[in-house]
Amino acid sequence: MIFSTAEIELLRLAGWFKGLPSSLSERFGSSIFAPAGIGVLEALHLLYHSRERRQYRLTPLGWAFLAEIGFPYPQDAKYVSDPAKTRRREQAARVMFTFHQAGFDVFRDRLEDLNRPGVFLATEAMQRSLRRQNTKVWNGLRMCGVGRLGTCGCLVHFTDQRGMYFVNEMTRFRQAAAGCSQTISVYASDRYTDAAWWLLHEPPAGETKHKSDWTSFCTAAKMVQMPLHLLECSDAGAVQLLVMGTPDYRERIARLVLSNAYRPPPSSLPDADATLNGIPLVVAMDMDIKRLQRACQTVFGAGLSRLSIVAFPEQLETLAELFGAAGQVDFYQVEKEQVSDALKLRLHDPGREPFGRKEGGYLDVSDIPKRKKAGRPSAAVLSEKGGSGIGLG
């Protein structure tokens, strides 16, 4: 049986993330989660579903196999069962997989990797790398990681009651993004509405103990001077990242939506992207909350009575909660597939292509290291899981 690219990528993600949340299959339409491919890896004793059925994890043979084919990822010294640490890892994995779906390279662990675009550097991976250099300057940070979106550096947090250590994290982020011409902050969550909730609300007082530098996400949003974007950990969020990495995306989407009715916005409304029958229109697929706030203030401050906002369907509920209370904003939706086609954007999908060896040929079951116990599955099992041909990734 020849391994597919999707099957090897699933093993790599499970190893790099120290466990891949199985709930991701409900949020992302990736071939990585094809049941047939997962069944093959389980039958080969490379992958297993944890007892709580919350994560896909590598077996000892799975770790050995990855190392054998050139991916020697670091392992935990012992099984991690602490609920708080497991929750943090799952949150980070959801963020990293969103960037992965947008085509980012998430398998990096050095600051210099951020010198090129399309990279997401996870905090835990960076901490592992720095520990090998006997330094702990990134320890204790709450951010999930730093991304490089074109020439823009992205500071990414998964929002919850734990907040962040504002001064320390901003200092580390500025160091990491020193080569970027622009920086932004990203509040991620399972849904846009959840990210918006922590943008607006303080956590219950006295629920947890914090260090002196601790800051809630609500307070940090008022303090930060960078653009602030909300991000959903889903295919919609991955398309959002692709859009944000596209040159002139605001004008291009405005022209797509309005077609021949497109008119450029007046210079007095720099945060608007077009006008329709004299009403300013803002393209909001990037979920740049501070820009939307400025647009509302400028438009209504100039005496205009209406503002139009266009976004993906998954984003409209949150935008209506944030900006629709006064009844002066009209909301319009455009499907992410329509925008993706117009801008020629594609989510990352490894597919069923055979995974090639560096030295030539394709990777197959003969490349799995020999084991002393619990030998290979029978030919009948392999046949049921996809036969002796290419695995169904």
PyMOL commands that set and color helices and strands:
alter all, ss='L'
color gray80, all
select helices_A, chain A and resi 5-16+24-27+31-33+35-43+60-68+83-101+111-115+123-131+166-176+192-200+217-223+235-244+249-261+289-301+313-323+336-343+365-367+379-384
alter helices_A, ss='H'
color red, helices_A
select strands_A, chain A and resi 20-21+47-49+55-58+105-108+119-122+145-149+152-158+164-165+182-189+214-215+228-232+274-276+279-283+307-311+329-333
alter strands_A, ss='S'
color yellow, strands_A
deselect
rebuild
show_as cartoon
